[in-house]
Amino acid sequence: MKVSSLKKTEDNLYWSEQTNGTAQTKNKAPPVFTIKLRPVQAVENEPARFECAVVGFPKPKVVWYLNGNQALHGHRCKLHYDGMYYLTIPNTRTSDAGE
């Protein structure tokens, strides 16, 4: 069995491949934050944007929460992915404050 080095896909996902001459397998890689979420200071009624990047195989799913509830794309929250994950609150409220 030959183990090749860690590989990266177009979507910045990582995996290792193992071959024995005829068969090939892909091993799972646990999620790793390559850009961690940072605290954001926002002004009420102004936008706030949170961002992070995570890799793994299979591709990790990022779920955002606001005040203990899952943030869904809509009027209050904008979710975007372009290789990085973003949560934007276009019009912040004091009730959005958290730790």
C-alpha positions as CSV (number, residue, x, y, z in Angstrom):
1,M,0.0,0.0,0.0
2,K,1.4,3.4,-1.0
3,V,0.3,6.5,0.8
4,S,0.7,9.7,-1.2
5,S,0.9,13.1,0.4
6,L,-2.0,15.3,1.4
7,K,-3.8,16.8,-1.6
8,K,-5.9,19.9,-2.1
9,T,-8.9,20.3,-4.4
10,E,-10.2,23.4,-6.2
11,D,-12.5,24.0,-3.2
12,N,-9.5,23.9,-0.8
13,L,-10.5,20.5,0.6
14,Y,-7.8,18.2,1.8
15,W,-7.5,14.4,1.7
16,S,-4.9,11.7,1.5
17,E,-4.9,9.0,-1.2
18,Q,-3.8,5.4,-0.7
19,T,-3.2,3.0,-3.5
20,N,-2.1,-0.6,-3.7
21,G,-1.6,-0.7,-7.5
22,T,-5.2,-1.2,-8.4
23,A,-7.5,0.2,-5.7
24,Q,-7.5,3.8,-4.5
25,T,-9.2,5.2,-1.3
26,K,-9.7,8.6,0.0
27,N,-9.4,9.1,3.8
28,K,-11.4,11.6,5.7
29,A,-9.6,14.7,7.0
30,P,-11.2,16.4,10.1
31,P,-12.3,20.0,9.8
32,V,-9.6,22.6,10.5
33,F,-10.2,26.3,10.6
34,T,-7.7,28.0,8.4
35,I,-9.2,31.4,9.3
36,K,-10.8,31.5,12.7
37,L,-13.8,33.6,13.6
38,R,-12.7,36.9,15.2
39,P,-14.7,39.3,17.4
40,V,-16.4,42.1,15.6
41,Q,-17.3,45.5,17.0
42,A,-20.4,46.9,15.4
43,V,-22.3,50.1,15.7
44,E,-26.1,49.8,16.0
45,N,-27.9,50.2,12.7
46,E,-24.7,49.6,10.8
47,P,-23.6,46.3,9.1
48,A,-21.4,43.7,10.8
49,R,-19.6,40.9,8.9
50,F,-18.2,37.7,10.4
51,E,-15.9,35.4,8.4
52,C,-14.1,32.1,8.7
53,A,-12.5,29.5,6.5
54,V,-12.5,25.7,7.2
55,V,-11.1,22.7,5.3
56,G,-11.7,19.0,5.6
57,F,-12.9,16.0,3.7
58,P,-15.7,15.6,3.2
59,K,-16.3,19.3,2.9
60,P,-17.4,20.7,6.3
61,K,-20.7,22.4,6.7
62,V,-20.7,25.8,8.4
63,V,-23.8,26.7,10.4
64,W,-24.1,30.2,11.8
65,Y,-26.0,31.1,15.0
66,L,-27.4,34.4,16.1
67,N,-28.7,34.7,19.7
68,G,-28.9,30.9,20.0
69,N,-30.9,30.5,16.8
70,Q,-29.6,29.2,13.4
71,A,-29.0,32.2,11.2
72,L,-30.8,31.7,7.9
73,H,-30.2,33.8,4.7
74,G,-32.9,36.4,4.5
75,H,-33.7,40.0,5.5
76,R,-31.8,40.0,8.8
77,C,-28.8,37.9,7.8
78,K,-26.9,37.4,4.6
79,L,-24.9,34.1,4.2
80,H,-22.3,33.9,1.5
81,Y,-19.5,31.4,0.5
82,D,-16.7,32.1,-2.0
83,G,-14.1,29.8,-0.5
84,M,-14.6,31.6,2.8
85,Y,-17.8,31.6,4.8
86,Y,-19.5,34.9,5.6
87,L,-22.3,36.0,7.9
88,T,-23.4,39.6,7.3
89,I,-25.9,41.4,9.5
90,P,-26.8,44.4,7.3
91,N,-28.5,46.4,10.1
92,T,-27.3,45.4,13.6
93,R,-29.4,45.8,16.7
94,T,-28.3,45.9,20.4
95,S,-30.0,42.5,20.8
96,D,-27.4,41.1,18.4
97,A,-24.6,41.6,20.9
98,G,-23.0,38.5,22.3
99,E,-19.8,36.8,23.3
